[in-house]
């Protein structure tokens, strides 16, 4: 079981997942690649996360 929880997946205009925002128990957030989200077994399932559109090339720093 992971110490992180998925918040949302950021999706580019073409529908590709850019990255996934995760949060730890202390409220710290970070962005990781979808493949890493899946391989680390973070919950909920990637397909259950809400989608957020993005037009930026780089992840926005999390609030922590």
C-alpha positions as YAML, in Angstrom:
chain: A
units: angstrom
residues:
- id: 1
  name: UNK
  ca: [0.00, 0.00, 0.00]
- id: 2
  name: UNK
  ca: [1.27, 3.45, -0.90]
- id: 3
  name: UNK
  ca: [1.59, 6.45, 1.38]
- id: 4
  name: UNK
  ca: [0.22, 8.61, -1.44]
- id: 5
  name: UNK
  ca: [-3.30, 9.13, -2.78]
- id: 6
  name: UNK
  ca: [-4.15, 10.17, -6.33]
- id: 7
  name: UNK
  ca: [-5.80, 13.59, -6.69]
- id: 8
  name: UNK
  ca: [-6.31, 13.97, -10.45]
- id: 9
  name: UNK
  ca: [-4.73, 13.28, -13.81]
- id: 10
  name: UNK
  ca: [-3.69, 16.19, -15.98]
- id: 11
  name: UNK
  ca: [-4.57, 15.65, -19.61]
- id: 12
  name: UNK
  ca: [-3.27, 17.51, -22.66]
- id: 13
  name: UNK
  ca: [-5.53, 18.75, -25.45]
- id: 14
  name: UNK
  ca: [-4.82, 15.60, -27.50]
- id: 15
  name: UNK
  ca: [-6.11, 13.42, -24.64]
- id: 16
  name: UNK
  ca: [-2.72, 12.09, -23.52]
- id: 17
  name: UNK
  ca: [-2.12, 11.96, -19.78]
- id: 18
  name: UNK
  ca: [0.63, 14.41, -18.98]
- id: 19
  name: UNK
  ca: [1.07, 13.46, -15.34]
- id: 20
  name: UNK
  ca: [-0.81, 12.52, -12.19]
- id: 21
  name: UNK
  ca: [-1.04, 14.70, -9.09]
- id: 22
  name: UNK
  ca: [-0.60, 12.76, -5.84]
- id: 23
  name: UNK
  ca: [-0.84, 13.83, -2.19]
- id: 24
  name: UNK
  ca: [0.68, 12.36, 0.97]
- id: 25
  name: UNK
  ca: [-0.92, 12.23, 4.43]
- id: 26
  name: UNK
  ca: [0.67, 15.58, 5.37]
- id: 27
  name: UNK
  ca: [-0.96, 17.28, 2.37]
- id: 28
  name: UNK
  ca: [2.19, 17.60, 0.27]
- id: 29
  name: UNK
  ca: [1.55, 17.24, -3.46]
- id: 30
  name: UNK
  ca: [3.73, 16.20, -6.36]
- id: 31
  name: UNK
  ca: [3.30, 15.26, -9.99]
- id: 32
  name: UNK
  ca: [4.45, 11.90, -11.31]
- id: 33
  name: UNK
  ca: [4.21, 10.02, -14.60]
- id: 34
  name: UNK
  ca: [1.14, 7.83, -15.11]
- id: 35
  name: UNK
  ca: [3.35, 4.72, -15.50]
- id: 36
  name: UNK
  ca: [4.91, 5.42, -12.09]
- id: 37
  name: UNK
  ca: [1.46, 5.94, -10.54]
- id: 38
  name: UNK
  ca: [0.41, 2.53, -11.79]
- id: 39
  name: UNK
  ca: [3.66, 0.72, -10.90]
- id: 40
  name: UNK
  ca: [3.60, 2.11, -7.34]
- id: 41
  name: UNK
  ca: [0.04, 0.85, -6.82]
- id: 42
  name: UNK
  ca: [-1.29, 4.23, -5.73]
- id: 43
  name: UNK
  ca: [-5.06, 4.38, -5.17]
- id: 44
  name: UNK
  ca: [-7.58, 5.08, -6.52]
- id: 45
  name: UNK
  ca: [-7.16, 3.41, -9.89]
- id: 46
  name: UNK
  ca: [-5.83, 5.78, -12.57]
- id: 47
  name: UNK
  ca: [-9.06, 5.50, -14.59]
- id: 48
  name: UNK
  ca: [-11.11, 6.60, -11.57]
- id: 49
  name: UNK
  ca: [-9.25, 9.91, -11.12]
- id: 50
  name: UNK
  ca: [-10.88, 13.09, -12.38]
- id: 51
  name: UNK
  ca: [-9.32, 14.69, -15.47]
- id: 52
  name: UNK
  ca: [-8.02, 18.24, -15.44]
- id: 53
  name: UNK
  ca: [-7.04, 19.89, -18.71]
- id: 54
  name: UNK
  ca: [-3.63, 21.49, -19.03]
- id: 55
  name: UNK
  ca: [-2.01, 23.72, -21.61]
- id: 56
  name: UNK
  ca: [1.33, 23.98, -19.80]
- id: 57
  name: UNK
  ca: [4.41, 21.97, -20.76]
- id: 58
  name: UNK
  ca: [5.55, 21.60, -17.15]
- id: 59
  name: UNK
  ca: [3.75, 20.53, -13.97]
- id: 60
  name: UNK
  ca: [2.69, 23.23, -11.56]
- id: 61
  name: UNK
  ca: [4.36, 22.90, -8.17]
- id: 62
  name: UNK
  ca: [2.14, 21.41, -5.50]
- id: 63
  name: UNK
  ca: [1.05, 23.32, -2.45]
- id: 64
  name: UNK
  ca: [2.64, 21.96, 0.64]
...
